[in-house]
């Protein structure tokens, strides 16, 4: 019943949508039971439709890049092979949000050649809009330490006489359930191994998160962060995401640190 109601709210049935897709994709032959000409002729028309769509997608991306760019920034010489690879992958993207990411990649590559590898482009081309949104959440909650991103899952303290105490950050409350993390790992944006930081009293961590700068320092020895590292591709694609402060997540992060860590935010 829920599915039927959803279709009614959209204003058309599955059959209506299939007919629409046939027309959009140049597959009108599926709509007719009788003979309407040679399949090869229809295939040629369909090929023309697809070529035109890819051309339109790429032109839209270039236009978005032009709108974002300015005339006062010096550029690097872009590699012709890289641009060919970029064009071949980007032309398959019709989502406005994803086209914006491709446009940003092109601009960054013009500003600094070699910023995005071919493997990063291939990964982005495979990402769905939903997966991109999940990755953006992970980027916003991750600590950027130097040039690498670390998604903190908690901390633990080793006791002097043995044993340990562990606190976990409830990432699921902020849209990063285990299934979402597993998806990012499968795609190759997040490493699968859980890592441990150095002793935070001896080696405080300076980081940025959500566009803000901060420092984590341990109150005592043997206090460590546990986290997942972004992959090399994940680090590259994370630069496309706009980090925004999330007060609820920052409050939860601060609560996690209480009693064991000092979390200092830079003013301004």
C-alpha positions in Angstrom: 0.0 0.0 0.0 2.9 2.4 0.8 4.4 1.8 -2.6 1.1 2.5 -4.4 0.6 5.7 -2.4 4.2 6.8 -3.3 3.5 6.3 -7.0 0.2 8.2 -6.8 1.9 11.1 -5.1 4.5 11.2 -7.9 1.7 11.6 -10.4 2.5 8.6 -12.7 2.5 4.8 -12.6 5.5 2.4 -13.3 4.1 1.9 -16.8 4.1 5.7 -17.4 7.7 5.9 -16.2 8.8 3.1 -18.4 7.2 4.8 -21.4 9.0 8.0 -20.5 12.3 6.2 -20.2 11.9 4.5 -23.6 11.4 7.9 -25.2 14.3 9.5 -23.4 16.7 6.6 -24.2 15.6 6.2 -27.8 13.9 2.8 -27.2 10.5 3.6 -28.7 10.4 0.3 -30.4 9.5 -1.3 -27.1 6.3 0.7 -27.1 4.9 -0.9 -30.2 3.7 -4.4 -30.8 3.8 -4.2 -34.6 6.5 -3.6 -37.1 7.7 0.0 -37.0 10.9 -0.3 -39.1 14.3 -1.8 -38.9 15.9 -2.2 -35.5 19.2 -1.0 -36.9 17.6 2.4 -37.8 16.3 2.7 -34.3 19.7 1.7 -32.8 21.3 4.5 -34.9 18.7 7.0 -33.6 19.3 5.8 -30.0 23.1 6.2 -30.5 22.5 9.8 -31.6 20.4 10.4 -28.5 23.1 9.1 -26.2 25.9 11.0 -27.9 23.9 14.2 -27.6 23.2 13.5 -23.9 26.9 12.9 -23.2 27.8 16.1 -25.1 25.2 18.1 -23.1 26.5 16.7 -19.8 30.1 17.6 -20.6 29.2 21.1 -21.8 27.2 21.7 -18.6 30.2 20.7 -16.5 32.5 23.0 -18.4 30.0 25.8 -18.0 29.8 25.2 -14.2 33.6 25.4 -14.1 33.6 28.6 -16.0 31.1 30.2 -13.7 33.2 29.2 -10.6 36.5 30.3 -12.1 38.1 33.8 -12.1 40.5 35.5 -14.5 43.1 36.4 -11.9 44.4 32.9 -10.9 47.5 31.5 -12.7 47.0 27.9 -14.0 49.1 24.9 -14.6 49.3 23.2 -18.0 46.7 20.5 -17.9 47.7 17.1 -19.3 45.9 16.2 -22.5 45.7 12.5 -21.6 44.2 13.4 -18.2 41.6 15.7 -19.8 40.6 13.0 -22.2 40.1 10.6 -19.3 38.3 13.2 -17.4 36.0 14.0 -20.3 35.2 10.3 -21.0 34.1 9.7 -17.4 32.4 13.1 -16.7 30.2 13.0 -19.7 28.2 10.1 -18.2 27.0 12.3 -15.3 23.6 14.0 -15.5 23.1 14.8 -11.8 23.5 18.5 -11.2 25.2 17.8 -7.8 27.7 15.4 -9.3 28.3 17.7 -12.3 29.3 20.4 -9.8 31.9 18.0 -8.3 33.3 17.3 -11.7 33.5 21.0 -12.4 35.4 21.6 -9.1 37.9 18.8 -10.0 38.6 20.4 -13.4 39.2 23.8 -11.7 41.5 22.3 -9.0 43.5 20.4 -11.7 44.0 23.7 -13.6 45.2 25.4 -10.5 47.5 22.5 -9.6 48.1 19.7 -12.1 48.2 16.3 -10.5 45.7 17.1 -7.8 43.4 14.2 -8.9 44.6 10.8 -10.1 42.8 8.8 -12.8 41.8 6.3 -10.1 40.0 9.1 -8.2 38.1 10.1 -11.3 37.1 6.5 -11.9 35.9 6.1 -8.3 33.9 9.3 -8.5 32.2 8.2 -11.8 31.0 5.1 -10.0 29.5 6.9 -7.0 25.8 7.3 -6.7 24.3 10.6 -5.3 23.4 8.7 -2.0 27.0 7.4 -1.6 28.3 10.9 -2.3 26.1 12.3 0.5 27.3 9.6 2.9 30.9 10.4 2.0 30.3 14.1 2.6 29.0 13.3 6.1 32.1 11.3 6.8 34.3 14.2 5.6 32.4 16.7 7.8 32.9 14.5 10.9 36.5 13.5 10.2 39.6 15.2 11.7 41.9 16.5 9.0 45.4 16.1 10.4 47.9 17.6 8.0 46.8 16.3 4.6 45.1 13.2 5.8 41.5 12.6 7.0 40.8 10.4 10.1 37.3 9.4 11.0 37.4 9.0 14.8 35.3 6.2 16.2 36.3 6.7 19.9 39.2 6.6 22.3 40.7 4.1 24.8 43.0 4.4 27.8 45.4 1.7 28.8 45.5 1.2 32.5 48.9 1.0 34.3 48.0 -2.3 35.9 46.5 -3.8 32.7 43.2 -3.6 31.0 41.7 -0.6 29.2 38.7 1.7 29.1 37.0 2.4 25.8 34.5 5.1 24.7 32.8 5.0 21.4 31.5 8.0 19.4 27.8 7.3 18.3 28.3 7.9 14.6 25.0 6.3 13.8 23.2 9.1 15.4 24.6 11.4 12.7 23.9 9.2 9.7 27.0 7.1 9.7 25.7 3.6 10.6 28.0 0.6 10.3 26.4 -0.2 6.9 27.3 3.3 5.7 30.9 2.8 6.8 31.1 -0.6 5.2 29.8 0.9 1.9 32.6 3.6 2.0 35.1 0.8 2.6 33.8 -1.3 -0.3 34.0 1.7 -2.6 37.6 2.3 -1.5 37.2 5.6 0.2 37.8 4.4 3.7 40.5 2.0 4.9 39.2 -1.2 6.6 41.7 -1.4 9.4 41.0 0.4 12.7 44.0 2.5 13.7 45.3 3.9 17.0 46.9 7.3 17.5 50.0 8.0 19.5 49.7 8.8 23.2 47.7 12.1 23.2 49.5 13.5 26.2 52.9 13.1 24.6 51.7 13.9 21.1 48.7 16.2 21.0 46.8 16.3 17.7 46.2 19.5 15.9 43.3 19.2 13.4 40.5 20.8 11.5 36.9 19.5 11.6 33.9 21.0 9.9 35.9 24.1 8.9 37.1 24.8 12.5 40.6 24.4 14.0 41.2 22.5 17.2 43.7 20.5 19.3 43.3 17.3 21.4 45.6 16.8 24.4 45.5 13.9 26.8 45.1 14.6 30.6 47.3 11.6 31.4 49.4 9.1 29.6 48.2 6.1 27.6 45.1 7.8 26.1 44.7 7.2 22.4 42.2 7.9 19.6 40.8 5.0 17.6 39.9 5.9 14.0 39.7 4.9 10.4 42.0 6.5 7.8 40.6 7.7 4.5 42.3 6.0 1.5 44.5 7.9 -0.8 41.6 8.3 -3.2 39.4 9.3 -0.2 41.8 12.0 0.7 41.8 13.3 -2.8 38.0 13.4 -3.2 37.5 14.8 0.3 38.9 18.0 -1.0 35.8 18.5 -3.1 33.5 18.6 -0.1 32.6 21.8 1.7 33.1 21.3 5.4 30.5 23.0 7.6 30.4 23.3 11.4 27.9 20.9 13.0 27.3 22.0 16.6 25.4 18.8 17.6 28.3 16.6 16.5 30.9 19.0 18.0 29.0 18.8 21.3 29.0 15.0 21.2 32.7 15.0 20.3 33.4 17.3 23.3 31.3 15.1 25.6 33.3 12.0 24.5 36.6 13.8 25.4 35.5 14.9 28.9 37.6 13.6 31.8 40.3 12.2 29.5 41.1 14.8 26.9 41.3 18.6 26.6 39.6 19.7 23.4 40.6 23.3 22.5 38.9 25.2 19.6 40.6 28.1 18.1 38.5 31.3 18.3 37.3 33.0 15.1 
